Amino acid sequence: MKPWLRNSLLVAAGVVLVGVLSSRCTPAPPPENDAPSETVSSLSVEVVKPQRQQWPGVLQASGALAAWQEAVINAETSGLRIASLNADVGSQVKKGQVLATLAPETVQAQEQKQLAAVAQARANLEEARSNDRRANVVGQGGSLSDQQREQYRIQVAVAKAALASAEADLRATRINLGQTRILAVDDGVISSRTALLGKVLAAGDELFRLIRGNRIEWQAELDARQLSQVRIGQVARVQLPDGQQVTGQVRLVSPVLDAKTSRALVYVALPVGSPAQAGMYASGRIDLPTRDALTLPDSAVVLRDGRSYVFSVGADQHVKQQLVTLGRRQQQAVEVLSGLDADTPVVRSGGAFLADGAKVTVVPAEGATL
């Protein structure tokens, strides 16, 4: 190879090598359309501000459901057998309705005997009166002494007393005869039956129990602080075990507290015919007079670790988790007692998907109201 050609090739190779090294050592210029990085929004949310509303105060309580009053129907006579039963547990009865009958034969025989005794006493009285009249006539002629005439008058008085006694015995026997028909003492429903067909009764044996008027009441248990806020006539709403709600009215507030539990009973009368039944245990609330409340939709509240939080939205559209204290609830709203200002916007729903400090996109609410 000629010397001049070899030199030319060496120079060309050196230029290429320098170009490659320069491309590896020189940083590439930044793209012209790159912009500074920004925090990406995690969620689109609607916001709502707390509202001031007038809400009734509420006392939460629980207690048993029991009969307003129970009537005990007993046997009033003894030695008689139950001949028939005309009512059972759950029977709706009217006052004076026959619930059972006792075998009346023994009492009927006693009645016949007393009728005969009355007839005999009446005849003895007539005889004594007749003797007294004759003694008065004879005595006017001086044939009888005053003592003898007095004896005839005493016999009349004794005969009157004997007749009165016989008539009283007859009335007692007829009362016993009436007691062979066991009657309902009031309108209501039979809650218990211990009467058995054919059983021979003793006086005072319990036969039936009756819920008077079929009236059931809620016996709410309250402490001393709550008790001072309750008044007769206030409305109470009872939640039954099956989920049904019954509205009643405070009938009576106990004047004393139980020494062991430091709690007292408030008696709430429930409507006749409601699904409430004696023996149930129910929770409920008693409505107190209305007062001002700062309220939010219950969907704005997030429960975490047993505490209640809301997410407030700042001007920079970042959220802040705030601990709040809740109070009353009504329909789909909840009262905020502390932890939130009245003019602070909060996330209406979806807070469970947010973290403290997250960026959100606020979208307008579509006709949403509290």
DAQUI-V543217 format. One record per run of one state. SS is the DSSP state (helix for helix, strand for strand, loop for the rest). FROM is the first residue (numbers start at 1). TO is the last residue. If there is no record, write none. Layout:
BEGIN
ss	from	to
SS	FROM	TO
SS	FROM	TO
END
This chain:
BEGIN
ss	from	to
loop	1	2
helix	3	25
loop	26	42
strand	43	45
loop	46	46
strand	47	49
loop	50	50
strand	51	67
loop	68	69
strand	70	74
loop	75	80
strand	81	85
loop	86	91
strand	92	93
loop	94	97
strand	98	102
loop	103	104
helix	105	140
loop	141	145
helix	146	178
loop	179	180
strand	181	183
loop	184	187
strand	188	193
loop	194	199
strand	200	200
loop	201	205
strand	206	212
loop	213	215
strand	216	223
helix	224	227
loop	228	234
strand	235	239
loop	240	244
strand	245	253
loop	254	262
strand	263	270
loop	271	280
strand	281	297
helix	298	300
loop	301	301
strand	302	304
loop	305	306
strand	307	313
loop	314	317
strand	318	330
loop	331	332
strand	333	338
loop	339	344
strand	345	347
loop	348	350
helix	351	353
loop	354	358
strand	359	362
loop	363	370
END
